[in-house]
Amino acid sequence: MSEHNDDSFREKNLKQKIGTVVGVTLFIAVVLGFIIGVYLFGMAGIFELLGIQYTSVWSLIIFVVSFFVLASIVELFSKPISELITGKFETLLIQFSIQSLSNWLCLFIVDVFMGGIALTLKTGLIVAILLTSLEMVFEDKENKSKS
């Protein structure tokens, strides 16, 4: 049988500490890169379907990263508010409305500050509703698998 090595981080030498920190940092960077990559290709697909033009791939990358960061911050406030409501159909409708509004607000804010992509009100609402639908579907699958 193999020995169980239970060294704490404090007992490791400098080389092991640097290796651990670099390894954890790389792991987090890869996970965030994967998540942002999924958002990037998803947004590129939605933009292609809706005929939204962007000037370059870099403008799309900046748009997606900015939206991801801003939406993560806004979601910290909108999710708890929408989760406070209990019930059946009304709850789903209100949660969908709150999350769609927060997604649209994030899209609008990022669109105002970016010149490379121009969203109309109609396409912004469609993208926000699509994103909200996808988020709610994947959240329901995650919640059911955890239960």
C-alpha positions as CSV (number, residue, x, y, z in Angstrom):
1,M,0.0,0.0,0.0
2,S,1.1,3.5,-0.7
3,E,1.8,5.9,2.1
4,H,-0.6,8.8,2.6
5,N,1.5,12.0,2.3
6,D,-0.2,14.7,4.3
7,D,2.3,17.6,4.1
8,S,0.9,21.0,4.7
9,F,1.7,23.9,2.4
10,R,3.8,25.6,5.1
11,E,6.1,22.6,5.3
12,K,6.9,22.6,1.6
13,N,10.1,24.2,0.2
14,L,10.1,27.2,-2.0
15,K,10.2,25.2,-5.3
16,Q,7.2,23.1,-4.3
17,K,5.2,26.2,-3.2
18,I,5.9,28.0,-6.5
19,G,4.9,24.8,-8.4
20,T,1.7,24.5,-6.5
21,V,0.8,28.2,-7.0
22,V,1.6,28.1,-10.7
23,G,-0.3,24.8,-11.1
24,V,-3.5,26.2,-9.4
25,T,-3.2,29.4,-11.4
26,L,-2.9,27.6,-14.7
27,F,-5.8,25.4,-13.8
28,I,-8.0,28.4,-13.0
29,A,-6.8,30.1,-16.2
30,V,-7.7,27.1,-18.3
31,V,-11.2,26.8,-16.8
32,L,-11.9,30.5,-17.3
33,G,-10.6,30.3,-20.8
34,F,-12.9,27.4,-21.6
35,I,-15.9,29.2,-20.1
36,I,-15.2,32.4,-22.0
37,G,-14.5,30.3,-25.2
38,V,-17.9,28.7,-24.9
39,Y,-19.4,32.2,-24.5
40,L,-17.4,33.5,-27.5
41,F,-18.5,30.8,-29.9
42,G,-22.1,31.0,-28.6
43,M,-22.2,34.7,-29.1
44,A,-20.6,34.4,-32.5
45,G,-23.2,31.9,-33.5
46,I,-26.1,34.0,-32.2
47,F,-24.7,37.1,-33.9
48,E,-24.4,35.1,-37.2
49,L,-28.0,33.9,-37.0
50,L,-29.3,37.4,-36.2
51,G,-27.1,39.1,-38.8
52,I,-25.2,41.3,-36.3
53,Q,-22.0,42.6,-37.8
54,Y,-18.8,43.2,-35.9
55,T,-15.6,44.8,-37.2
56,S,-13.1,42.2,-36.2
57,V,-12.7,39.1,-34.2
58,W,-10.9,41.1,-31.5
59,S,-14.0,43.4,-31.1
60,L,-16.1,40.2,-30.6
61,I,-13.6,38.9,-28.0
62,I,-13.6,42.2,-26.1
63,F,-17.4,42.3,-26.3
64,V,-17.7,38.8,-24.9
65,V,-15.2,39.2,-22.2
66,S,-16.7,42.5,-21.1
67,F,-20.2,41.0,-21.2
68,F,-19.0,38.0,-19.2
69,V,-17.4,40.1,-16.5
70,L,-20.2,42.6,-16.2
71,A,-22.9,39.8,-16.3
72,S,-21.1,38.0,-13.5
73,I,-21.2,41.1,-11.3
74,V,-24.8,41.9,-12.1
75,E,-25.8,38.2,-11.6
76,L,-24.6,38.5,-8.0
77,F,-27.5,40.8,-7.4
78,S,-30.2,39.6,-9.8
79,K,-30.1,35.9,-8.9
80,P,-30.8,36.3,-5.2
81,I,-33.7,38.7,-6.0
82,S,-35.2,36.2,-8.5
83,E,-34.7,33.3,-6.1
84,L,-36.7,35.0,-3.3
85,I,-39.9,34.4,-5.3
86,T,-41.7,31.1,-4.7
87,G,-44.5,29.5,-6.6
88,K,-45.0,27.7,-9.9
89,F,-45.6,29.4,-13.2
90,E,-45.5,32.9,-11.9
91,T,-42.2,32.3,-10.3
92,L,-40.7,31.0,-13.5
93,L,-42.0,34.0,-15.5
94,I,-40.8,36.5,-12.9
95,Q,-37.3,34.9,-12.7
96,F,-37.1,34.8,-16.5
97,S,-38.1,38.4,-16.7
98,I,-35.5,39.5,-14.1
99,Q,-32.7,37.5,-15.6
100,S,-33.6,38.7,-19.1
101,L,-33.6,42.3,-18.0
102,S,-30.2,41.9,-16.3
103,N,-28.8,40.2,-19.4
104,W,-30.2,43.0,-21.6
105,L,-28.8,45.6,-19.3
106,C,-25.3,44.1,-19.5
107,L,-25.6,43.8,-23.3
108,F,-26.7,47.4,-23.5
109,I,-23.9,48.7,-21.3
110,V,-21.2,46.8,-23.1
111,D,-22.7,47.9,-26.5
112,V,-22.7,51.6,-25.5
113,F,-19.0,51.5,-24.6
114,M,-17.9,49.5,-27.7
115,G,-17.8,50.8,-31.2
116,G,-17.0,47.6,-33.1
117,I,-20.4,46.0,-32.5
118,A,-23.8,47.7,-32.9
119,L,-26.8,46.0,-31.4
120,T,-30.3,47.3,-32.1
121,L,-32.9,47.3,-29.3
122,K,-34.7,44.3,-31.0
123,T,-31.6,42.2,-31.4
124,G,-30.3,43.0,-27.9
125,L,-33.6,41.8,-26.5
126,I,-33.5,38.6,-28.6
127,V,-29.9,37.9,-27.5
128,A,-30.8,38.5,-23.9
129,I,-33.8,36.2,-24.1
130,L,-31.8,33.5,-25.8
131,L,-29.0,33.7,-23.2
132,T,-31.5,33.7,-20.3
133,S,-33.2,30.6,-21.8
134,L,-30.0,28.8,-22.1
135,E,-28.9,29.7,-18.6
136,M,-32.1,28.6,-17.1
137,V,-32.1,25.3,-19.0
138,F,-28.6,24.5,-17.9
139,E,-29.2,25.6,-14.3
140,D,-32.2,23.3,-14.1
141,K,-30.2,20.3,-15.3
142,E,-27.5,21.1,-12.7
143,N,-30.0,21.5,-9.9
144,K,-31.8,18.2,-10.8
145,S,-28.5,16.3,-11.0
146,K,-27.4,17.6,-7.6
147,S,-30.7,16.5,-5.9
